[in-house]
Amino acid sequence: MEQGKFCDIADDFKHGKNFKCGVFVKIDKDVVVGDDVTIENFVLLRSGTRIGDNVIVEDYGMILSGSRIGDGCKIGTYTKVGQNVTIGDNCQFTSFCEIRDKCKLGNNVAMGSRGTLSAGTIVEDEVIMKYSFVVTDTPVLSRGKEKKVGTLKRGSMFGANVCIMPGVNVGEYAEIGACSQVRHDVPANEIWYGNPACIFKKREI
């Protein structure tokens, strides 16, 4: 294990081979990481975190309690992963992203800088979200603290500065143009854009 100075690492921390750790890293109890994992500087890993093989957590990254990160992922600088989040394999997050509590992400998901997924959002495999993308939520008044959130289906793609309104679902392989606000469910294989977003044409698959 390669460990930098001024780290606070719990005694029961478990890691695989070729683990590297920068300076001022804090790792709580009951954290397990796989082989070939690099934790850069000023990173926080809370209790119950599980990280797969070949993962990089860049400077100032934060992974909160109970979250699971799959193999081959990159957690970008200042990116925050909330509590009890599940992220699949080969996912890439650039700087200043926020994946809030209880989100579930599939494999091969990519998010550009300053993207936000509201708590409980479901993102299926091979979804691409460009810069400043956001999925919003809103309380369901009849269900206490439960919030209404959406699902991004397999292979859907989103341009920069797209806003998905509460409870909206985007279908498989749909595309949303940059700077759009999506207020209604988008069927599979359609291209939408605008504010409010509306259909432009169907994709030719």
Sine and cosine of phi, psi and omega as CSV:
sin_phi,cos_phi,sin_psi,cos_psi,sin_omega,cos_omega
0.00,0.00,0.77,-0.64,0.11,-0.99
-0.99,-0.16,0.89,-0.46,-0.07,-1.00
-0.80,-0.60,0.76,-0.65,0.06,-1.00
-0.98,0.20,-0.03,-1.00,-0.05,-1.00
-0.99,0.17,0.35,-0.94,0.16,-0.99
0.88,0.47,0.61,0.79,0.04,-1.00
-0.99,-0.12,0.45,-0.89,0.06,-1.00
-0.83,-0.56,0.99,-0.13,-0.13,-0.99
-0.87,-0.50,0.79,-0.61,-0.04,-1.00
-0.88,0.47,0.51,-0.86,-0.05,-1.00
-0.90,0.44,-0.49,0.87,-0.06,-1.00
-1.00,-0.04,0.17,0.98,0.03,-1.00
-0.87,0.49,0.72,-0.69,-0.01,-1.00
-0.86,-0.51,0.70,-0.72,-0.01,-1.00
-0.62,-0.78,0.39,-0.92,0.07,-1.00
-1.00,0.07,-0.29,-0.96,-0.04,-1.00
-0.97,0.26,0.42,-0.91,0.07,-1.00
0.86,0.50,0.60,0.80,0.06,-1.00
-0.98,0.20,0.72,-0.69,0.02,-1.00
-0.80,-0.60,0.65,-0.76,-0.09,-1.00
-0.66,-0.75,0.75,-0.66,-0.01,-1.00
-0.99,0.15,-0.43,-0.90,-0.05,-1.00
-0.99,-0.11,0.40,-0.92,0.05,-1.00
0.79,0.61,0.70,0.72,0.06,-1.00
-0.99,-0.13,0.68,-0.73,0.08,-1.00
-0.88,-0.47,0.83,-0.55,0.03,-1.00
-0.83,-0.56,0.89,-0.46,-0.02,-1.00
-0.97,0.24,0.03,-1.00,0.01,-1.00
-0.92,0.38,0.35,-0.94,0.07,-1.00
0.84,0.54,0.73,0.69,0.11,-0.99
-0.91,-0.41,0.71,-0.70,-0.01,-1.00
-0.76,-0.65,0.77,-0.64,0.07,-1.00
-0.80,-0.60,0.43,-0.90,-0.07,-1.00
-1.00,0.05,-0.40,-0.91,-0.01,-1.00
-0.99,0.17,0.49,-0.87,0.13,-0.99
0.84,0.55,0.69,0.72,0.02,-1.00
-0.98,-0.19,0.71,-0.71,0.07,-1.00
-0.88,-0.47,0.84,-0.54,0.08,-1.00
-0.94,-0.34,0.91,-0.41,-0.07,-1.00
-0.99,0.17,-0.42,-0.91,-0.19,-0.98
-1.00,0.09,0.56,-0.83,0.11,-0.99
0.87,0.50,0.59,0.80,-0.01,-1.00
-0.99,-0.10,0.56,-0.83,0.05,-1.00
-0.86,-0.50,0.83,-0.56,0.11,-0.99
-0.88,-0.48,0.91,-0.40,-0.04,-1.00
-0.99,0.10,0.18,-0.98,-0.12,-0.99
-0.87,0.50,0.59,-0.80,0.04,-1.00
0.99,0.12,0.02,1.00,0.02,-1.00
-0.92,0.38,0.64,-0.76,0.10,-1.00
-0.79,-0.61,0.79,-0.61,-0.03,-1.00
-0.80,-0.60,0.73,-0.68,-0.03,-1.00
-0.98,0.21,-0.34,-0.94,-0.02,-1.00
-1.00,0.10,0.43,-0.90,0.13,-0.99
0.83,0.56,0.74,0.68,-0.02,-1.00
-0.92,-0.38,0.61,-0.79,0.12,-0.99
-0.86,-0.50,0.79,-0.62,0.17,-0.99
-0.93,-0.37,0.93,-0.38,-0.12,-0.99
-0.98,0.18,0.09,-1.00,-0.09,-1.00
-0.74,0.67,0.69,-0.72,0.07,-1.00
0.90,0.43,0.26,0.97,0.11,-0.99
-0.92,0.39,0.44,-0.90,-0.04,-1.00
-0.64,-0.77,0.82,-0.57,0.06,-1.00
-0.84,-0.55,0.89,-0.46,-0.12,-0.99
-1.00,0.03,0.04,-1.00,-0.23,-0.97
-0.84,0.54,0.68,-0.73,0.16,-0.99
0.98,0.20,0.13,0.99,-0.04,-1.00
-1.00,0.05,0.46,-0.89,-0.04,-1.00
-0.79,-0.62,0.79,-0.61,-0.02,-1.00
-0.90,-0.43,0.79,-0.61,-0.04,-1.00
-0.97,0.23,-0.07,-1.00,-0.02,-1.00
-0.94,0.33,0.51,-0.86,0.17,-0.99
0.94,0.34,0.38,0.93,-0.05,-1.00
-1.00,-0.07,0.41,-0.91,0.16,-0.99
-0.81,-0.59,0.84,-0.55,0.06,-1.00
-0.97,-0.24,0.93,-0.37,-0.18,-0.98
-0.96,0.28,0.15,-0.99,-0.02,-1.00
-0.83,0.56,0.74,-0.67,0.00,-1.00
0.88,0.48,0.32,0.95,0.06,-1.00
-0.99,0.11,0.67,-0.74,-0.03,-1.00
-0.90,-0.44,0.80,-0.60,0.10,-0.99
-0.95,-0.32,0.85,-0.53,-0.09,-1.00
-0.96,0.29,-0.22,-0.98,-0.03,-1.00
-0.98,0.20,0.60,-0.80,0.12,-0.99
0.81,0.58,0.63,0.77,0.09,-1.00
-1.00,-0.02,0.59,-0.81,0.10,-0.99
-0.88,-0.48,0.84,-0.54,0.02,-1.00
-0.85,-0.53,0.76,-0.65,-0.04,-1.00
-0.97,0.25,-0.34,-0.94,-0.06,-1.00
-1.00,0.08,0.48,-0.87,0.15,-0.99
0.84,0.54,0.67,0.74,0.06,-1.00
-0.99,-0.17,0.57,-0.82,-0.09,-1.00
-0.78,-0.62,0.80,-0.59,0.04,-1.00
-0.80,-0.60,0.82,-0.58,0.03,-1.00
-1.00,0.06,-0.37,-0.93,-0.21,-0.98
-0.95,0.31,0.52,-0.85,0.17,-0.99
0.88,0.47,0.49,0.87,0.11,-0.99
-0.99,0.12,0.41,-0.91,0.09,-1.00
-0.70,-0.71,0.86,-0.51,0.07,-1.00
-0.92,-0.39,0.96,-0.28,-0.17,-0.99
-0.99,0.17,0.08,-1.00,-0.17,-0.99
-0.79,0.62,0.64,-0.77,0.17,-0.98
0.91,0.42,0.30,0.95,0.15,-0.99
-0.94,0.35,0.49,-0.87,0.05,-1.00
-0.79,-0.62,0.88,-0.47,-0.03,-1.00
-0.88,-0.47,0.64,-0.77,0.02,-1.00
-0.99,0.14,-0.44,-0.90,-0.02,-1.00
-1.00,-0.04,0.45,-0.89,0.11,-0.99
0.86,0.52,0.65,0.76,0.06,-1.00
-1.00,-0.08,0.64,-0.77,0.02,-1.00
-0.76,-0.65,0.68,-0.73,0.02,-1.00
-0.73,-0.69,0.76,-0.65,0.07,-1.00
-0.97,0.23,0.11,-0.99,-0.12,-0.99
-0.88,0.48,0.54,-0.84,0.06,-1.00
0.90,0.43,0.42,0.91,0.11,-0.99
-0.99,0.16,0.49,-0.87,0.00,-1.00
-0.69,-0.73,0.75,-0.66,0.16,-0.99
-0.92,-0.39,0.87,-0.49,0.02,-1.00
-0.92,0.39,0.37,-0.93,-0.10,-1.00
-0.81,0.59,0.73,-0.69,0.07,-1.00
1.00,0.07,0.00,1.00,0.01,-1.00
-0.89,0.45,0.65,-0.76,0.06,-1.00
-0.95,-0.32,0.82,-0.58,0.02,-1.00
-0.85,-0.53,0.87,-0.48,-0.04,-1.00
-0.99,0.13,-0.08,-1.00,-0.08,-1.00
-0.89,0.46,0.52,-0.85,0.21,-0.98
0.89,0.46,0.52,0.86,0.07,-1.00
-1.00,0.03,0.68,-0.73,0.01,-1.00
-0.88,-0.48,0.82,-0.57,0.00,-1.00
-0.84,-0.55,0.85,-0.52,-0.03,-1.00
-0.99,0.10,-0.20,-0.98,-0.20,-0.98
-0.90,0.44,0.61,-0.79,0.08,-1.00
0.86,0.51,0.53,0.85,0.08,-1.00
-0.98,0.20,0.61,-0.79,0.01,-1.00
-0.59,-0.81,0.69,-0.72,0.20,-0.98
-0.96,-0.27,0.86,-0.51,-0.05,-1.00
-1.00,-0.08,0.18,-0.98,0.07,-1.00
-0.63,-0.78,0.17,-0.99,0.07,-1.00
-0.46,-0.89,0.55,-0.83,0.02,-1.00
-0.90,0.44,0.59,-0.80,0.17,-0.98
-1.00,0.00,0.95,-0.30,-0.19,-0.98
-0.87,0.50,-0.49,0.87,-0.03,-1.00
-1.00,0.09,-0.04,1.00,-0.10,-1.00
-0.80,-0.61,0.59,0.81,0.09,-1.00
0.89,0.46,-0.85,-0.53,-0.06,-1.00
-1.00,0.05,-0.04,1.00,0.00,-1.00
-0.90,0.43,0.65,-0.76,-0.01,-1.00
-0.90,-0.44,0.46,-0.89,0.01,-1.00
-1.00,-0.06,0.89,-0.45,-0.01,-1.00
-0.77,-0.64,0.15,-0.99,-0.09,-1.00
-0.94,-0.33,0.04,-1.00,0.05,-1.00
-0.81,-0.59,0.72,-0.69,0.08,-1.00
-0.97,-0.26,0.92,-0.38,-0.13,-0.99
-0.98,0.21,0.22,-0.98,-0.07,-1.00
-0.76,0.65,0.74,-0.68,0.14,-0.99
0.96,0.29,0.11,0.99,0.03,-1.00
-0.96,0.30,0.47,-0.88,-0.09,-1.00
-0.72,-0.69,0.61,-0.79,-0.13,-0.99
-0.71,-0.70,0.78,-0.63,0.06,-1.00
-0.97,0.26,0.00,-1.00,-0.03,-1.00
-0.92,0.40,0.54,-0.84,0.09,-1.00
0.88,0.47,0.51,0.86,0.08,-1.00
-1.00,0.10,0.67,-0.75,0.05,-1.00
-0.88,-0.48,0.85,-0.52,0.07,-1.00
-0.99,-0.17,0.88,-0.48,-0.06,-1.00
-0.96,0.27,0.28,-0.96,-0.12,-0.99
-0.83,0.56,0.73,-0.68,0.11,-0.99
0.98,0.21,0.05,1.00,-0.03,-1.00
-0.99,0.15,0.70,-0.71,0.04,-1.00
-0.93,-0.36,0.68,-0.73,-0.01,-1.00
-0.91,-0.41,0.81,-0.58,-0.15,-0.99
-0.96,0.29,0.14,-0.99,-0.03,-1.00
-0.87,0.50,0.72,-0.69,0.09,-1.00
0.85,0.53,0.36,0.93,0.15,-0.99
-0.97,0.25,0.41,-0.91,0.04,-1.00
-0.80,-0.60,0.70,-0.71,0.03,-1.00
-0.88,-0.48,0.83,-0.55,-0.05,-1.00
-0.94,0.33,0.35,-0.94,-0.04,-1.00
-0.85,0.53,0.55,-0.83,0.09,-1.00
0.91,0.42,0.41,0.91,0.00,-1.00
-1.00,-0.03,0.50,-0.86,0.17,-0.99
-0.91,-0.41,0.89,-0.46,-0.12,-0.99
-0.98,-0.18,0.91,-0.41,-0.09,-1.00
-0.96,-0.29,-0.19,0.98,-0.06,-1.00
-0.72,-0.70,0.40,-0.92,0.04,-1.00
-0.84,0.55,0.64,-0.77,0.00,-1.00
-0.95,-0.32,0.84,-0.54,0.02,-1.00
-0.92,0.39,0.28,-0.96,0.04,-1.00
-0.88,0.47,0.54,-0.84,0.15,-0.99
0.88,0.47,0.55,0.84,0.09,-1.00
-0.86,-0.51,0.47,-0.88,0.06,-1.00
-0.95,-0.31,0.83,-0.55,0.00,-1.00
-0.83,-0.55,0.48,-0.88,0.19,-0.98
-0.34,-0.94,0.23,-0.97,0.05,-1.00
0.92,-0.39,0.04,-1.00,0.02,-1.00
-0.68,-0.74,0.99,-0.16,0.01,1.00
-0.96,0.27,0.45,-0.89,-0.03,-1.00
-0.94,0.35,0.59,-0.80,0.08,-1.00
-0.59,-0.81,0.19,-0.98,-0.11,-0.99
-0.93,0.36,0.68,-0.73,0.14,-0.99
-0.99,-0.17,-0.79,0.61,0.08,-1.00
-0.21,-0.98,0.18,-0.98,0.09,-1.00
-1.00,0.08,0.55,-0.84,0.07,-1.00
-0.97,0.24,0.57,-0.82,0.11,-0.99
-0.99,-0.10,0.94,-0.34,-0.06,-1.00
-0.99,-0.12,0.00,0.00,0.00,0.00
